Amino acid sequence: MSDQFLHAREVATLLNIKISTVYALCRRGELVHIRLGEGRRRPLIRFRREDLDQFLQDRTIGALPATK
């Protein structure tokens, strides 16, 4: 088990997206996260690095074959 947990802001920075998009991906079930409780403004959630890596792997699109 990984001992490196990421905060939503760190995930947003790594993916170059807004933090609100991170939360939207979580709400839609597209981004695996760990819910630790309720925060003041948003849920207290954390992310495992391997889940983030899998998220990116699942969305990687290979290059199209070259055409003449």
KENU-338707 format. One record per residue (C-alpha): residue number from 1; residue in three letters; chain; x, y, z. Coordinates in nm, 3 decimals. Example, Ala and Ser with C-alpha at 12.3 -4.5 7.8 and 13.67 -1.06 7.14 Angstrom:
+-------+------+--------+---------+---------+---------+
! lumse ! zavo ! tortor !    east !   north !      up !
+-------+------+--------+---------+---------+---------+
!     1 !  ALA !      A !   1.230 !  -0.450 !   0.780 !
!     2 !  SER !      A !   1.367 !  -0.106 !   0.714 !
+-------+------+--------+---------+---------+---------+
END
This chain:
+-------+------+--------+---------+---------+---------+
! lumse ! zavo ! tortor !    east !   north !      up !
+-------+------+--------+---------+---------+---------+
!     1 !  MET !      A !   0.000 !   0.000 !   0.000 !
!     2 !  SER !      A !   0.126 !   0.341 !  -0.089 !
!     3 !  ASP !      A !   0.217 !   0.579 !   0.189 !
!     4 !  GLN !      A !   0.202 !   0.879 !  -0.042 !
!     5 !  PHE !      A !  -0.137 !   1.048 !  -0.040 !
!     6 !  LEU !      A !  -0.206 !   1.356 !  -0.248 !
!     7 !  HIS !      A !  -0.435 !   1.648 !  -0.170 !
!     8 !  ALA !      A !  -0.690 !   1.765 !  -0.428 !
!     9 !  ARG !      A !  -0.484 !   2.078 !  -0.496 !
!    10 !  GLU !      A !  -0.177 !   1.865 !  -0.570 !
!    11 !  VAL !      A !  -0.377 !   1.651 !  -0.811 !
!    12 !  ALA !      A !  -0.506 !   1.964 !  -0.984 !
!    13 !  THR !      A !  -0.150 !   2.091 !  -1.022 !
!    14 !  LEU !      A !  -0.021 !   1.759 !  -1.155 !
!    15 !  LEU !      A !  -0.304 !   1.735 !  -1.410 !
!    16 !  ASN !      A !  -0.296 !   2.107 !  -1.492 !
!    17 !  ILE !      A !  -0.669 !   2.142 !  -1.421 !
!    18 !  LYS !      A !  -0.877 !   2.347 !  -1.179 !
!    19 !  ILE !      A !  -0.941 !   2.206 !  -0.834 !
!    20 !  SER !      A !  -1.315 !   2.226 !  -0.906 !
!    21 !  THR !      A !  -1.256 !   1.986 !  -1.196 !
!    22 !  VAL !      A !  -1.086 !   1.742 !  -0.959 !
!    23 !  TYR !      A !  -1.394 !   1.746 !  -0.735 !
!    24 !  ALA !      A !  -1.623 !   1.709 !  -1.038 !
!    25 !  LEU !      A !  -1.428 !   1.403 !  -1.156 !
!    26 !  CYS !      A !  -1.469 !   1.256 !  -0.807 !
!    27 !  ARG !      A !  -1.843 !   1.326 !  -0.799 !
!    28 !  ARG !      A !  -1.886 !   1.154 !  -1.136 !
!    29 !  GLY !      A !  -1.687 !   0.852 !  -1.017 !
!    30 !  GLU !      A !  -1.414 !   0.903 !  -1.276 !
!    31 !  LEU !      A !  -1.129 !   0.966 !  -1.032 !
!    32 !  VAL !      A !  -1.066 !   0.719 !  -0.750 !
!    33 !  HIS !      A !  -1.031 !   0.892 !  -0.415 !
!    34 !  ILE !      A !  -1.045 !   0.826 !  -0.043 !
!    35 !  ARG !      A !  -1.309 !   1.016 !   0.149 !
!    36 !  LEU !      A !  -1.184 !   1.094 !   0.499 !
!    37 !  GLY !      A !  -1.471 !   1.312 !   0.617 !
!    38 !  GLU !      A !  -1.622 !   1.654 !   0.578 !
!    39 !  GLY !      A !  -1.413 !   1.965 !   0.554 !
!    40 !  ARG !      A !  -1.528 !   2.320 !   0.611 !
!    41 !  ARG !      A !  -1.607 !   2.392 !   0.247 !
!    42 !  ARG !      A !  -1.547 !   2.065 !   0.064 !
!    43 !  PRO !      A !  -1.519 !   1.697 !   0.152 !
!    44 !  LEU !      A !  -1.186 !   1.592 !   0.299 !
!    45 !  ILE !      A !  -1.046 !   1.358 !   0.034 !
!    46 !  ARG !      A !  -0.707 !   1.221 !  -0.059 !
!    47 !  PHE !      A !  -0.568 !   1.043 !  -0.360 !
!    48 !  ARG !      A !  -0.319 !   0.761 !  -0.398 !
!    49 !  ARG !      A !  -0.049 !   0.821 !  -0.656 !
!    50 !  GLU !      A !  -0.107 !   0.482 !  -0.818 !
!    51 !  ASP !      A !  -0.478 !   0.563 !  -0.868 !
!    52 !  LEU !      A !  -0.382 !   0.890 !  -1.036 !
!    53 !  ASP !      A !  -0.132 !   0.706 !  -1.258 !
!    54 !  GLN !      A !  -0.406 !   0.458 !  -1.355 !
!    55 !  PHE !      A !  -0.646 !   0.745 !  -1.430 !
!    56 !  LEU !      A !  -0.392 !   0.889 !  -1.672 !
!    57 !  GLN !      A !  -0.313 !   0.548 !  -1.824 !
!    58 !  ASP !      A !  -0.683 !   0.483 !  -1.890 !
!    59 !  ARG !      A !  -0.709 !   0.812 !  -2.078 !
!    60 !  THR !      A !  -0.392 !   0.783 !  -2.284 !
!    61 !  ILE !      A !  -0.465 !   0.767 !  -2.654 !
!    62 !  GLY !      A !  -0.209 !   0.614 !  -2.884 !
!    63 !  ALA !      A !  -0.090 !   0.784 !  -3.199 !
!    64 !  LEU !      A !  -0.285 !   0.719 !  -3.516 !
!    65 !  PRO !      A !  -0.102 !   0.528 !  -3.788 !
!    66 !  ALA !      A !   0.063 !   0.745 !  -4.051 !
!    67 !  THR !      A !  -0.123 !   0.777 !  -4.380 !
!    68 !  LYS !      A !   0.019 !   0.851 !  -4.722 !
+-------+------+--------+---------+---------+---------+
END
